[in-house]
Amino acid sequence: MKLVILSGLSGSGKSVALHTLEDMGYYCIDNLPIFLLKDLALGLHEGLDAAFQRTAVGVDARTEGAEFENLPDLIEAAQRQGVDCRVVFLDAQTDTLIQRFSETRRRHPLMRGERPLAEAIELERQLLEPVLRAADIRIDTTSTNVHELRHLVRARLLGAAPPRASILLQSFGFKHGVPRDVDFLFDVRCLPNPHWQAELKPLTGLDQPVVEFLEASEAVRRMREDIAAYFDRWISQFERDGRSYLSIAIGCTGGQHRSVYMVEALRRHLETAGHRIMIRHRELS
């Protein structure tokens, strides 16, 4: 059973980090009062529910500041119950936080009365000082964008690789129109066309005679290898950027021979690399 206590300054990216943990299968609770942490840890120890076995709670300055002094004792109590408890603190430079609040036009939670933003940020630093002292991991987000922060949370906290993206591979025929909402589109109309072979014309790229005809071509082999090499290099980068779904379309003239063959060849290649693949042959449906 695992408990992640996530805290930090307003505007430092706590919501992004909490959503990242949720995507990784954690049950997430935002703005949990400190005094409830002990009860939560006891519930985790007693197997309250399987859904809570990996839990992350957001703790911030909206909670009474005096309670933060009790955090080390609460963590120790949770660990005695057998809960793997870790504290993560997100920080950023004051100038950066001021700029972020200015861009989003959000109000800092401690801006009450005539208190200006800079003073509210400084007060929040003081209130959260006990949490910072108890933190196992501190992440400075001053120069970090949303995608980089997601990667940092996964790498530094979970020690896990980014989740694998689901990939849709679809073949199509240009003469029937280009599919909409695709991330990548490849045109293979420059390759030898089985359509002009009388015995191959009624077949598709799923049939062995068509496969043999195309694989006898050096151009087909080079096109296949180039497309595969592109995705070998770049899919992992898209996954680190937080992409959970990619759509790849490969088109030939009619969507019957070359594009179908290329989609199937790419499917085998990507599945061998461990990717989750969905297939659609639009013109064969």
Secondary structure, DSSP 8 states (H G I E B T S, - for coil): -EEEEEEE-TTSSHHHHHHHHHHTT-EEESS--GGGHHHHHHHHHTT--GGGSEEEEEE-TTS-GGGGGGHHHHHHHHHHTT-EEEEEEEE--HHHHHHHHHHHT---TT--TT--HHHHHHHHHHHTHHHHHH-SEEEE-TT--HHHHHHHIIIIII-------EEEEEEEEGGG---SS-SEEEE-TTS--GGGSTTTTTS-TTSHHHHHHHHT-HHHHHHHHHHHHHHHHHHHHHHHTT--EEEEEEEESSSSSHHHHHHHHHHHHHHHTT-EEEEEEGGG-
